[in-house]
Amino acid sequence: MMHRRQFIQSTSLALASLLHKPARASLDGPAEPFRLNYILASPLYGTTPLSEVLAETARIGAAAVDIWPRRHADHREQMDAIGHDRVRQLLAEAKVHLGIITRFDLGPYELRNELPVLKSFGGKILVTGAGKGTGDSLKEQVRSFVASMRPHVEAAGEMGLTIAIENHASSLISSTDSIRYFAEFAPEKHLGLALAPYHLPQDPALIARLVEDLGPKLSLFYAWQHGNGCMAPQPKEQELLQLPGRGPLDFRPILASLKKINYSGWTEIFMHPYPRGIPIMETTAQVTEMINRSRAYLESAIREGL
């Protein structure tokens, strides 16, 4: 009787386990519907108090925040001013976690002191720009830059973190070829690319191919287009053309490629105001509304055929 009861119990547990086990991904993609994982970009809110920014995170469908310093915002400086323990309280109250710290001001070779800060908050990615490379060809220069990052990537890896390089205009990693070389030479883990369509030719098919070329090297996707640029004063309606769904860039092929590579990293709806350091709209509520308008565009594109 005891053996029979144990058999029935073990069989029932095994069946329950099978019923509750997530479906395995097929060769064509994930079993569950594709979705974007949003992260809030703090500079969209300028120098708004950090507590106020964190309160908006859930309202844009995100659970994480990307913290930037001056000149684009001052939230990294606010963290030091109010104390990191207080920041942890604010994050807990808003039910948000700090996912990314962006430090273009430090550059790729001065990140060592920032890595422990990111780690202490349970963050995952430190974003910065590319350094210089040596060599006669672009390929050699990208290879040498990636090699120069080795000690920094190893330090990040020891903490379970990733350094992500943005393809910023006029930097070594900016052209489509340089991005592909980067994907070729970057190690499998702890060094990736933060892909900003704003800095690329506004060709949806080209950007979509780059997403697929990057594959697992894609650490962060900026939902951001060039629109009318951001380097000079202009009417607000023209400045907002950087946002998805407002400017002319068709994000559907790009989203299709994100789905194809099973991208599960963060997506950051983004733009730059002019001048830097101010919110993209006059009020916090208006900033959140603009983000959500772009999020609705992206979600609609996913529902309509991806």
SERO-4910 file (N, C-alpha, C, O; in steps of 0.05 Angstrom, whole numbers):
BEGIN
 pado doro    nc1    nc2    nc3   cac1   cac2   cac3    cc1    cc2    cc3    oc1    oc2    oc3
  Met    A     17    -24      0      0      0      0     17     25      0     12     44    -15
  Met    A     39     25     17     56     48     18     70     53     -9     72     76    -18
  His    A     80     32    -21     93     35    -47     74     46    -68     81     63    -84
  Arg    A     48     36    -67     28     45    -86     22     75    -82     20     90   -101
  Arg    A     20     84    -56     14    112    -50     37    129    -59     32    151    -70
  Gln    A     62    121    -54     85    136    -62     86    139    -93     93    160   -103
  Phe    A     79    117   -106     79    117   -136     59    138   -147     65    153   -165
  Ile    A     34    137   -135     14    156   -144     22    185   -138     18    202   -155
  Gln    A     33    189   -114     42    216   -108     64    226   -127     63    249   -136
  Ser    A     84    209   -131    106    218   -149     96    222   -177    106    240   -191
  Thr    A     77    205   -186     67    208   -214     51    234   -216     53    248   -236
  Ser    A     35    240   -195     20    265   -195     38    290   -196     32    309   -210
  Leu    A     59    289   -180     78    311   -179     91    315   -206     95    337   -216
  Ala    A     99    293   -218    112    294   -245     93    306   -265    102    322   -282
  Leu    A     67    297   -265     48    308   -284     44    338   -279     42    353   -298
  Ala    A     41    346   -254     38    374   -248     61    390   -257     58    412   -268
  Ser    A     85    379   -254    109    393   -263    109    397   -293    116    418   -303
  Leu    A    100    377   -308     98    379   -337     78    400   -345     82    415   -364
  Leu    A     55    400   -331     34    419   -338     42    447   -333     33    465   -348
  His    A     58    452   -312     66    479   -305     92    488   -317    100    511   -314
  Lys    A    106    470   -330    132    477   -342    128    493   -367    112    485   -384
  Pro    A    142    516   -370    138    533   -394    145    517   -419    162    500   -419
  Ala    A    130    523   -440    134    510   -465    162    516   -476    171    539   -473
  Arg    A    176    497   -487    203    502   -497    201    518   -523    182    517   -538
  Ala    A    221    534   -527    222    550   -551    226    532   -575    241    513   -575
  Ser    A    212    539   -597    215    524   -622    239    535   -637    251    554   -629
  Leu    A    245    521   -659    268    530   -675    262    557   -687    281    572   -694
  Asp    A    237    564   -690    230    589   -703    228    613   -684    224    635   -693
  Gly    A    230    608   -658    227    631   -640    216    622   -613    211    598   -609
  Pro    A    212    641   -595    202    634   -568    173    624   -569    158    632   -586
  Ala    A    166    607   -549    140    596   -548    120    618   -541     97    618   -551
  Glu    A    127    636   -523    110    657   -515    111    681   -535    131    684   -549
  Pro    A     89    697   -536     90    719   -555    113    738   -550    120    743   -527
  Phe    A    124    749   -571    146    767   -569    137    793   -555    115    803   -561
  Arg    A    154    803   -537    147    829   -524    173    844   -519    195    832   -518
  Leu    A    170    870   -516    193    887   -510    194    892   -480    173    895   -467
  Asn    A    218    892   -469    222    898   -441    233    926   -438    256    932   -445
  Tyr    A    215    944   -429    222    973   -429    238    981   -405    234    970   -383
  Ile    A    256   1000   -409    270   1012   -387    268   1043   -391    269   1053   -413
  Leu    A    265   1057   -369    261   1086   -370    288   1100   -372    307   1094   -357
  Ala    A    290   1119   -391    315   1135   -394    312   1160   -378    296   1177   -384
  Ser    A    328   1163   -357    325   1186   -340    329   1213   -354    316   1232   -345
  Pro    A    346   1216   -374    350   1243   -386    325   1254   -400    324   1278   -406
  Leu    A    306   1237   -406    281   1247   -418    267   1267   -399    251   1284   -408
  Tyr    A    273   1264   -373    261   1281   -353    280   1303   -343    275   1317   -324
  Gly    A    303   1306   -357    321   1327   -350    332   1325   -322    342   1304   -315
  Thr    A    330   1347   -307    340   1347   -279    317   1345   -259    320   1354   -236
  Thr    A    295   1334   -267    272   1329   -249    282   1312   -226    299   1294   -230
  Pro    A    273   1318   -201    282   1302   -178    279   1272   -183    259   1263   -194
  Leu    A    299   1257   -174    300   1228   -179    275   1214   -169    265   1196   -182
  Ser    A    266   1222   -146    242   1209   -135    218   1212   -153    202   1193   -156
  Glu    A    215   1235   -166    193   1239   -185    197   1223   -210    177   1213   -221
  Val    A    221   1220   -220    227   1204   -244    220   1175   -238    208   1161   -255
  Leu    A    230   1164   -216    225   1136   -210    195   1130   -208    187   1108   -215
  Ala    A    180   1149   -198    151   1145   -196    137   1141   -224    116   1131   -226
  Glu    A    151   1151   -245    140   1149   -272    146   1122   -285    134   1116   -306
  Thr    A    164   1107   -274    174   1083   -288    152   1063   -294    149   1054   -316
  Ala    A    136   1057   -274    113   1039   -278     93   1050   -298     80   1035   -313
  Arg    A     91   1076   -299     71   1088   -317     79   1086   -347     62   1090   -364
  Ile    A    104   1079   -352    112   1075   -380    116   1045   -386    128   1038   -406
  Gly    A    106   1028   -368    107   1000   -372    134    988   -367    141    967   -378
  Ala    A    151   1001   -351    178    992   -345    180    984   -316    165    993   -299
  Ala    A    200    968   -310    206    961   -282    235    968   -275    244    963   -253
  Ala    A    249    981   -294    277    988   -290    283   1016   -300    268   1027   -317
  Val    A    305   1028   -291    312   1055   -298    341   1055   -307    358   1041   -297
  Asp    A    347   1073   -327    374   1078   -337    382   1106   -327    370   1125   -335
  Ile    A    402   1107   -309    409   1132   -296    432   1145   -311    453   1132   -317
  Trp    A    429   1171   -318    449   1186   -333    459   1210   -315    445   1219   -298
  Pro    A    484   1218   -320    495   1242   -307    493   1267   -325    482   1265   -347
  Arg    A    504   1289   -316    506   1313   -333    524   1306   -357    543   1291   -353
  Arg    A    519   1317   -381    503   1340   -386    475   1334   -394    459   1352   -399
  His    A    468   1308   -396    442   1300   -406    421   1300   -384    397   1303   -390
  Ala    A    430   1296   -360    412   1295   -336    431   1300   -312    454   1305   -316
  Asp    A    420   1297   -288    438   1298   -265    430   1277   -244    435   1281   -221
  His    A    418   1256   -254    408   1236   -235    430   1219   -222    427   1210   -200
  Arg    A    452   1216   -237    475   1202   -224    486   1220   -202    494   1210   -181
  Glu    A    488   1246   -207    497   1265   -186    477   1266   -163    486   1268   -140
  Gln    A    451   1264   -169    432   1264   -148    435   1240   -130    432   1241   -105
  Met    A    443   1217   -141    447   1193   -125    468   1198   -104    465   1190    -81
  Asp    A    490   1210   -112    512   1216    -92    503   1237    -72    511   1236    -49
  Ala    A    487   1256    -81    480   1278    -64    461   1269    -41    464   1278    -18
  Ile    A    442   1252    -48    422   1243    -28    431   1218    -13    420   1210      7
  Gly    A    452   1205    -24    462   1180    -11    450   1155    -23    426   1154    -29
  His    A    467   1135    -27    458   1111    -41    438   1095    -24    421   1081    -36
  Asp    A    439   1097      2    419   1083     18    391   1095     13    371   1081     12
  Arg    A    390   1122     11    365   1135      6    355   1128    -22    331   1125    -26
  Val    A    373   1125    -41    365   1118    -68    352   1090    -68    332   1085    -81
  Arg    A    364   1072    -52    352   1045    -50    324   1046    -38    307   1031    -47
  Gln    A    320   1064    -19    293   1067     -8    273   1077    -30    251   1067    -32
  Leu    A    282   1097    -46    265   1107    -67    259   1086    -88    236   1085    -97
  Leu    A    279   1070    -95    274   1049   -114    254   1029   -104    236   1020   -118
  Ala    A    257   1022    -78    238   1003    -66    210   1014    -65    191   1000    -70
  Glu    A    208   1039    -58    181   1052    -56    168   1053    -83    143   1049    -85
  Ala    A    183   1057   -104    172   1058   -131    170   1031   -144    159   1028   -166
  Lys    A    180   1010   -130    180    983   -141    195    982   -167    186    970   -187
  Val    A    219    994   -168    235    997   -191    263    987   -184    272    989   -161
  His    A    277    976   -204    305    970   -199    323    986   -218    314    992   -241
  Leu    A    347    992   -210    366   1006   -226    379    985   -245    393    967   -235
  Gly    A    373    987   -270    383    967   -289    408    975   -303    426    959   -308
  Ile    A    410   1001   -310    433   1011   -326    443   1037   -314    427   1054   -304
  Ile    A    469   1041   -315    480   1068   -311    495   1075   -337    511   1059   -347
  Thr    A    490   1099   -348    503   1108   -372    524   1129   -365    518   1148   -351
  Arg    A    549   1124   -374    571   1142   -367    589   1148   -391    611   1139   -393
  Phe    A    578   1163   -410    594   1172   -432    616   1191   -423    637   1193   -435
  Asp    A    611   1205   -400    631   1223   -390    657   1209   -381    678   1221   -382
  Leu    A    655   1184   -373    678   1170   -364    694   1157   -387    718   1153   -385
  Gly    A    680   1151   -409    693   1137   -430    698   1107   -423    693   1099   -401
  Pro    A    707   1091   -442    709   1062   -438    731   1053   -419    730   1030   -410
  Tyr    A    750   1071   -413    774   1062   -397    774   1072   -368    792   1066   -353
  Glu    A    753   1086   -360    752   1097   -333    727   1087   -318    715   1102   -302
  Leu    A    719   1063   -323    694   1052   -312    698   1036   -286    678   1029   -273
  Arg    A    723   1031   -279    728   1012   -257    714   1020   -231    703   1003   -217
  Asn    A    713   1046   -225    701   1054   -200    670   1055   -201    656   1054   -181
  Glu    A    660   1055   -226    631   1055   -229    619   1027   -229    595   1024   -222
  Leu    A    635   1008   -236    624    980   -236    614    971   -209    592    960   -208
  Pro    A    629    976   -187    618    968   -161    592    982   -153    575    971   -139
  Val    A    589   1007   -162    564   1021   -156    541   1008   -170    520   1002   -158
  Leu    A    544   1002   -196    523    988   -211    517    961   -198    494    954   -194
  Lys    A    538    946   -191    534    920   -178    519    922   -152    502    906   -146
  Ser    A    525    943   -136    512    946   -110    482    950   -112    468    944    -93
  Phe    A    473    961   -134    445    965   -138    431    942   -153    407    943   -159
  Gly    A    447    921   -159    435    899   -174    432    905   -204    417    891   -217
  Gly    A    446    925   -214    444    932   -242    459    912   -259    472    894   -249
  Lys    A    456    915   -286    467    895   -304    485    907   -325    504    894   -334
  Ile    A    480    932   -334    494    943   -358    505    970   -352    492    987   -340
  Leu    A    530    975   -360    543   1001   -359    548   1010   -388    563    997   -402
  Val    A    535   1031   -396    537   1041   -424    557   1064   -426    558   1081   -408
  Thr    A    573   1063   -447    592   1084   -452    597   1086   -482    585   1072   -498
  Gly    A    616   1103   -490    624   1105   -518    649   1090   -524    662   1079   -506
  Ala    A    656   1089   -550    679   1074   -559    704   1091   -555    704   1115   -556
  Gly    A    727   1077   -552    753   1090   -552    765   1089   -579    752   1083   -599
  Lys    A    791   1095   -581    805   1095   -606    817   1067   -612    820   1051   -593
  Gly    A    823   1062   -637    836   1037   -644    860   1044   -661    863   1065   -672
  Thr    A    878   1024   -663    902   1028   -679    901   1008   -703    888    987   -701
  Gly    A    914   1016   -724    915    999   -748    908   1015   -773    898   1037   -771
  Asp    A    915   1003   -796    911   1017   -821    883   1015   -831    874   1033   -846
  Ser    A    869    995   -824    841    991   -834    821    993   -811    829    991   -787
  Leu    A    796    998   -818    775   1000   -798    773    973   -782    770    974   -758
  Lys    A    776    951   -796    774    925   -783    796    922   -762    791    913   -740
  Glu    A    820    930   -769    843    928   -750    838    947   -726    845    940   -703
  Gln    A    827    970   -731    822    989   -709    801    979   -690    804    982   -666
  Val    A    780    967   -701    759    956   -683    770    932   -667    765    930   -644
  Arg    A    786    916   -681    798    893   -667    816    903   -644    815    891   -622
  Ser    A    832    924   -648    850    933   -628    835    946   -605    842    944   -582
  Phe    A    813    960   -611    796    972   -590    784    951   -572    785    953   -548
  Val    A    773    930   -585    762    908   -569    783    895   -552    778    889   -528
  Ala    A    807    892   -562    829    880   -547    836    898   -523    842    889   -501
  Ser    A    836    925   -527    842    944   -506    822    943   -483    828    952   -461
  Met    A    798    933   -489    777    932   -469    779    907   -452    763    904   -433
  Arg    A    797    889   -458    797    863   -444    798    865   -414    782    853   -401
  Pro    A    817    881   -402    817    882   -373    792    894   -361    784    886   -339
  His    A    780    912   -375    755    925   -365    732    905   -367    715    904   -349
  Val    A    731    890   -388    710    870   -392    713    848   -371    694    838   -361
  Glu    A    738    840   -366    743    820   -346    734    829   -318    722    814   -303
  Ala    A    739    854   -312    730    865   -286    699    865   -285    688    859   -264
  Ala    A    686    873   -307    657    872   -308    647    843   -305    628    838   -290
  Gly    A    660    825   -319    651    797   -317    653    785   -290    636    769   -282
  Glu    A    674    793   -275    677    783   -247    653    791   -230    647    778   -210
  Met    A    640    813   -237    617    823   -222    591    815   -235    569    823   -225
  Gly    A    592    800   -257    567    793   -271    555    815   -286    530    815   -291
  Leu    A    571    835   -295    561    858   -309    569    858   -338    587    843   -346
  Thr    A    556    875   -354    563    879   -382    569    908   -388    555    926   -378
  Ile    A    590    913   -403    596    939   -413    584    941   -442    591    924   -458
  Ala    A    568    960   -447    555    963   -473    566    989   -486    565   1010   -474
  Ile    A    575    987   -511    585   1009   -526    564   1019   -545    553   1004   -561
  Glu    A    557   1045   -543    538   1056   -562    551   1063   -589    574   1073   -589
  Asn    A    537   1059   -610    547   1066   -637    543   1096   -642    526   1104   -658
  His    A    558   1112   -628    554   1141   -629    568   1152   -654    589   1143   -662
  Ala    A    555   1172   -666    566   1185   -690    594   1196   -685    599   1206   -663
  Ser    A    611   1194   -705    638   1204   -704    657   1188   -686    680   1195   -682
  Ser    A    647   1166   -674    664   1149   -658    673   1125   -675    664   1121   -697
  Leu    A    692   1110   -664    702   1086   -679    680   1067   -686    679   1056   -708
  Ile    A    661   1062   -667    639   1044   -671    615   1060   -679    598   1067   -662
  Ser    A    613   1066   -705    590   1083   -714    579   1073   -740    555   1073   -744
  Ser    A    596   1065   -759    587   1056   -785    576   1027   -783    581   1013   -764
  Thr    A    561   1019   -804    551    992   -804    573    972   -805    571    951   -792
  Asp    A    595    977   -820    617    958   -820    630    956   -793    637    934   -784
  Ser    A    634    979   -779    647    978   -753    630    962   -733    641    948   -716
  Ile    A    604    964   -735    586    949   -718    589    919   -723    590    903   -704
  Arg    A    590    912   -748    594    883   -755    621    873   -746    623    850   -736
  Tyr    A    642    889   -748    668    880   -739    667    877   -708    679    858   -697
  Phe    A    654    896   -695    651    894   -666    638    868   -658    647    854   -640
  Ala    A    616    861   -672    602    836   -666    620    812   -670    618    792   -656
  Glu    A    638    814   -690    657    792   -696    678    789   -674    684    767   -666
  Phe    A    689    811   -664    712    810   -646    705    810   -617    720    801   -600
  Ala    A    681    821   -610    674    823   -581    672    795   -569    662    777   -583
  Pro    A    680    791   -544    677    765   -531    648    758   -528    630    774   -532
  Glu    A    644    732   -522    617    722   -520    600    736   -498    576    739   -501
  Lys    A    614    743   -477    599    754   -454    612    780   -444    636    784   -447
  His    A    596    797   -432    605    820   -416    614    844   -433    623    864   -421
  Leu    A    613    842   -459    618    866   -477    598    864   -499    598    845   -515
  Gly    A    581    885   -501    560    885   -521    557    912   -534    572    931   -528
  Leu    A    536    914   -550    531    940   -564    503    951   -556    484    936   -554
  Ala    A    503    977   -551    478    991   -547    470   1004   -573    483   1024   -581
  Leu    A    451    993   -587    445   1001   -615    426   1024   -616    404   1023   -607
  Ala    A    436   1046   -628    421   1071   -631    415   1076   -660    433   1086   -674
  Pro    A    391   1070   -670    385   1076   -698    388   1105   -706    393   1111   -729
  Tyr    A    386   1123   -687    390   1152   -692    416   1157   -707    416   1173   -725
  His    A    437   1143   -700    463   1148   -711    469   1132   -736    492   1131   -745
  Leu    A    449   1119   -747    453   1102   -771    437   1113   -795    418   1129   -791
  Pro    A    443   1105   -819    425   1111   -842    397   1103   -835    393   1081   -825
  Gln    A    378   1120   -842    350   1114   -834    337   1095   -853    317   1101   -866
  Asp    A    348   1071   -855    339   1050   -873    330   1027   -855    347   1013   -843
  Pro    A    304   1021   -853    295   1000   -835    307    973   -841    313    958   -822
  Ala    A    310    966   -867    321    940   -874    350    938   -865    358    917   -855
  Leu    A    365    959   -868    393    959   -860    396    955   -829    411    939   -820
  Ile    A    380    970   -815    381    969   -785    372    941   -776    383    930   -757
  Ala    A    351    930   -790    342    903   -783    364    883   -787    367    864   -771
  Arg    A    379    885   -809    401    866   -814    422    869   -792    434    849   -784
  Leu    A    428    893   -784    448    897   -762    439    883   -737    455    872   -722
  Val    A    413    885   -730    403    872   -707    409    842   -708    418    830   -689
  Glu    A    404    830   -731    409    801   -735    439    795   -734    447    774   -724
  Asp    A    455    813   -746    484    809   -745    495    810   -717    513    795   -710
  Leu    A    484    827   -701    492    829   -673    484    805   -656    499    795   -640
  Gly    A    459    797   -660    449    774   -645    453    777   -615    444    797   -604
  Pro    A    467    759   -602    470    760   -573    488    783   -564    490    789   -540
  Lys    A    502    796   -582    519    819   -575    503    845   -571    513    865   -563
  Leu    A    477    843   -578    459    866   -574    451    868   -545    435    851   -535
  Ser    A    462    888   -531    457    890   -502    434    909   -495    421    906   -474
  Leu    A    430    929   -512    409    949   -507    400    960   -534    416    965   -552
  Phe    A    373    963   -537    362    974   -562    349   1001   -555    330   1002   -539
  Tyr    A    359   1022   -568    346   1048   -565    324   1051   -586    330   1050   -610
  Ala    A    299   1054   -578    278   1059   -597    279   1089   -603    266   1106   -589
  Trp    A    295   1096   -622    303   1124   -627    310   1128   -656    327   1113   -666
  Gln    A    299   1147   -669    305   1152   -697    316   1181   -700    315   1197   -682
  His    A    327   1186   -724    340   1212   -728    320   1235   -730    324   1256   -719
  Gly    A    298   1230   -744    279   1251   -748    291   1276   -760    303   1275   -781
  Asn    A    288   1298   -746    300   1323   -755    325   1330   -739    333   1353   -740
  Gly    A    336   1311   -725    361   1316   -710    356   1329   -683    333   1333   -676
  Cys    A    378   1334   -669    376   1345   -642    398   1365   -636    404   1370   -612
  Met    A    412   1375   -656    436   1391   -652    431   1421   -654    450   1437   -652
  Ala    A    406   1429   -658    401   1458   -661    372   1463   -651    356   1445   -651
  Pro    A    366   1488   -642    339   1494   -634    319   1491   -657    326   1498   -680
  Gln    A    296   1481   -651    275   1478   -671    248   1475   -657    247   1471   -633
  Pro    A    226   1479   -672    200   1475   -659    197   1448   -646    208   1428   -657
  Lys    A    183   1447   -624    181   1422   -609    170   1399   -626    180   1376   -624
  Glu    A    151   1404   -643    140   1383   -660    161   1370   -678    160   1346   -684
  Gln    A    180   1386   -687    202   1376   -703    222   1360   -686    232   1340   -694
  Glu    A    227   1370   -663    246   1356   -645    235   1329   -637    251   1310   -635
  Leu    A    209   1327   -633    197   1302   -625    197   1280   -647    189   1258   -642
  Leu    A    205   1288   -671    206   1268   -693    227   1247   -688    228   1227   -703
  Gln    A    243   1250   -667    262   1229   -660    248   1204   -647    260   1183   -646
  Leu    A    224   1208   -637    210   1187   -623    197   1167   -643    188   1175   -664
  Pro    A    196   1142   -635    182   1122   -652    153   1130   -657    139   1138   -638
  Gly    A    144   1127   -681    117   1133   -688    112   1162   -695     90   1169   -704
  Arg    A    132   1179   -692    128   1207   -699    144   1215   -724    134   1228   -742
  Gly    A    169   1206   -725    185   1210   -749    179   1189   -770    162   1172   -766
  Pro    A    194   1189   -792    188   1172   -815    198   1144   -813    190   1127   -829
  Leu    A    216   1137   -795    228   1111   -794    207   1090   -787    192   1092   -768
  Asp    A    205   1069   -804    187   1046   -800    201   1026   -782    221   1013   -790
  Phe    A    192   1023   -757    205   1005   -738    196    976   -742    207    958   -729
  Arg    A    177    970   -759    167    943   -761    188    923   -770    190    901   -758
  Pro    A    204    928   -791    224    909   -798    245    905   -775    255    883   -772
  Ile    A    251    926   -761    270    924   -739    258    907   -716    272    890   -705
  Leu    A    233    911   -710    220    895   -689    219    866   -698    222    848   -681
  Ala    A    215    861   -724    214    834   -734    241    820   -730    242    796   -723
  Ser    A    263    835   -734    289    824   -730    295    819   -700    308    800   -692
  Leu    A    286    838   -683    288    833   -654    274    808   -646    284    792   -629
  Lys    A    251    803   -657    237    778   -651    252    754   -662    254    734   -649
  Lys    A    263    757   -686    278    734   -698    301    725   -681    307    701   -679
  Ile    A    315    744   -668    338    736   -652    330    731   -623    347    727   -605
  Asn    A    304    731   -618    293    726   -591    305    747   -571    312    740   -549
  Tyr    A    305    772   -579    317    792   -562    300    796   -537    276    801   -539
  Ser    A    312    793   -514    298    796   -489    311    818   -471    303    821   -448
  Gly    A    330    833   -482    342    854   -467    324    879   -466    301    878   -474
  Trp    A    334    900   -455    318    924   -451    316    940   -477    334    941   -493
  Thr    A    292    953   -479    287    972   -500    282    999   -487    266   1001   -468
  Glu    A    296   1019   -497    294   1046   -485    284   1066   -505    298   1073   -524
  Ile    A    259   1075   -501    248   1097   -518    264   1122   -511    267   1129   -488
  Phe    A    274   1135   -533    294   1155   -528    293   1178   -548    283   1175   -570
  Met    A    303   1201   -539    308   1224   -557    326   1243   -541    328   1241   -517
  His    A    337   1263   -555    352   1284   -542    337   1310   -546    327   1316   -568
  Pro    A    334   1326   -524    323   1353   -527    345   1372   -534    369   1365   -532
  Tyr    A    338   1396   -541    358   1418   -545    349   1441   -527    326   1450   -530
  Pro    A    366   1451   -510    393   1441   -504    392   1416   -487    371   1410   -476
  Arg    A    414   1402   -484    415   1379   -467    410   1387   -438    416   1409   -429
  Gly    A    399   1368   -423    395   1371   -394    368   1382   -386    363   1385   -362
  Ile    A    351   1387   -406    323   1396   -399    304   1373   -405    311   1355   -422
  Pro    A    281   1372   -393    261   1351   -400    252   1355   -429    254   1377   -440
  Ile    A    243   1333   -442    235   1335   -470    208   1350   -472    201   1359   -494
  Met    A    193   1352   -450    168   1367   -449    168   1384   -423    185   1380   -406
  Glu    A    150   1402   -421    150   1421   -399    144   1408   -372    156   1416   -352
  Thr    A    126   1388   -372    119   1376   -346    125   1346   -347    128   1334   -368
  Thr    A    128   1335   -323    134   1306   -321    112   1290   -333    117   1270   -347
  Ala    A     87   1298   -329     64   1283   -340     65   1283   -371     59   1264   -384
  Gln    A     73   1306   -383     75   1308   -412     98   1290   -423     95   1278   -444
  Val    A    120   1289   -408    142   1271   -416    132   1242   -417    136   1228   -437
  Thr    A    119   1234   -396    109   1207   -395     89   1201   -417     88   1179   -428
  Glu    A     72   1221   -423     52   1218   -445     67   1213   -471     58   1197   -487
  Met    A     88   1228   -477    103   1225   -502    115   1197   -504    114   1184   -525
  Ile    A    127   1188   -482    138   1161   -482    116   1140   -487    121   1122   -503
  Asn    A     93   1143   -475     72   1124   -478     60   1125   -506     50   1104   -516
  Arg    A     60   1148   -519     51   1149   -547     69   1132   -565     60   1118   -582
  Ser    A     95   1134   -560    114   1118   -575    112   1088   -568    114   1071   -586
  Arg    A    108   1083   -543    104   1055   -535     79   1043   -548     79   1020   -556
  Ala    A     58   1058   -550     34   1049   -563     39   1042   -592     29   1023   -603
  Tyr    A     55   1059   -605     63   1054   -633     78   1027   -636     72   1011   -653
  Leu    A     97   1023   -619    113    998   -620     96    974   -614     98    954   -627
  Glu    A     79    976   -594     61    954   -587     42    948   -609     35    924   -614
  Ser    A     32    968   -622     13    965   -644     27    950   -667     15    932   -680
  Ala    A     52    958   -673     67    945   -694     71    915   -688     70    898   -706
  Ile    A     76    909   -663     80    881   -655     54    865   -658     54    843   -669
  Arg    A     32    877   -649      6    863   -651     -3    859   -680    -17    839   -686
  Glu    A      5    877   -698     -6    876   -725      9    857   -743      2    855   -767
  Gly    A     28    842   -733     39    823   -753     66    811   -746     76    796   -763
  Leu    A     77    817   -724    103    805   -718     99    777   -706    118    763   -700
***
